[in-house]
Amino acid sequence: MSMKAIGIVFLYDRSLGAPAKVAKEFSEYFSDVTEDLVKSNLLSLTEVKEIIDLNRIYWGGIKENFYEILEDDRAIGGLAIEVFEGHSNLKAADDVKSLIYDEKQVPWKFKIAVCILYE
């Protein structure tokens, strides 16, 4: 039985700016990232569309120890759940999948963790 994806949380270094600013600057790359998520079998195209339609995409700026946190899958998952549940008022499963993009290998030039939350 596969889990149903219900949200996407982007975790980034808060020193880059407020979530709205960073999300706006990142928006042109969003479709490339969702394509990666689908190709990685973290969610389906149908789920991507539903998440977008329901506005369940959130940005969480990490103020301290950003790079250390990205080394710890449990910390990433816990923060993603906290951001998702805080914004959506929905409960997410404990199992969070994420893709981490290295700033040296992406056109937007900053490191992010893209987390998929499931019901």
N, C-alpha and C positions, 0 to 999 in steps of 0.2 A: 504494500500500500504506500503510495507516494504522498508526501505532505503537500498541502496547498499553500503556495506563496501568497502572503497577504500584505506585504509591505517591503519597501526598500529604505535603508538608512545609509547615508553617506557619513562617514566619520573622517574628520580632517583636523589639521592643526589650527586651533582658534586664532593664532597670531596672524593668520591670513586675512582675517576680517570676520564680520558678522555673517551668519548663515545665509541670509538673503543675498548679500553681495557675492559670496563665493558661489552660491547656486546659480546666480545670474551669469557670472563669468564662465561657469562650467557648462551652461545649458547647451552650447553648440556641440559638445562631446557626448551628451547624454545618450543619443541613439547608438553610438559606437559601443558604449558601456553596456546598454541593455542587450545589444547583439552578442557581446561577449558572455553575458550572464546566461542567455538562452543556449549559446553554443556549448557552454560549460555544464549544461543540464541543471542549472540551479533554479530555473523557473521556465515556464513555457511562454510562448508569444501571447497566448490568451491571458495568462496571469499578468504579464507586463501591461497589456492594454487595460485590464481591470484595475490594476494598481494605479495606473495613470488616471483613469476615469474617476476613481474614488479619491484621488489626491492623497495617496498614502506613501508619499516620498518625502523623507525628512532628512535634514542635515544636522549633525551634531558636532559642534566644535569642541575639541579636547584642549583644555587650557594648560594642563601639566602632563609631562612625561609621555607625550604623544608617540614618539618613536619606540619607547619601551612598551607601551600598551599594544602597539601593533605587532609586537613579538609574541603576544600572549593571546591565543585563540579564545580562552575563557573570558578574558577582560574585554576583548572586542565584542563577543556575544552579549555579555552583560550590559555593556554601554549601549549597544544597538537596541536591545530589548527596552532599556530604560528610556531612550529617546523615542522609540516607537510607541510604547505604552503611554508615555507622558503626553504625546501629541494626539494619538488616535483614540484613546480610551478603550482600546481593544487589548485582549490578552494574547501574547505571542507564546509559541512553544519555546522550550529551552534550547532547542536545536537551531542554531543560527549558522548559515553558510555565508562565507565571505570571499571576495576577491580583493587582493591588495595590489594597488597599482603603484609602482615605483616612479618617483618624479623624474628620474633620468630616462625613462622609457615611454613617456606619454606626452602628447602635445600640450596638455594643460600645465605641465611643469610643477605640480605639487603632488605629494603622496596622499592617497586616500584609501580607505577601506570601504568597499561597497558591500553592504550586508543585506542578505535576504532573510526576511522573517516569515515564519510559517504559523498556521493556526494549529 
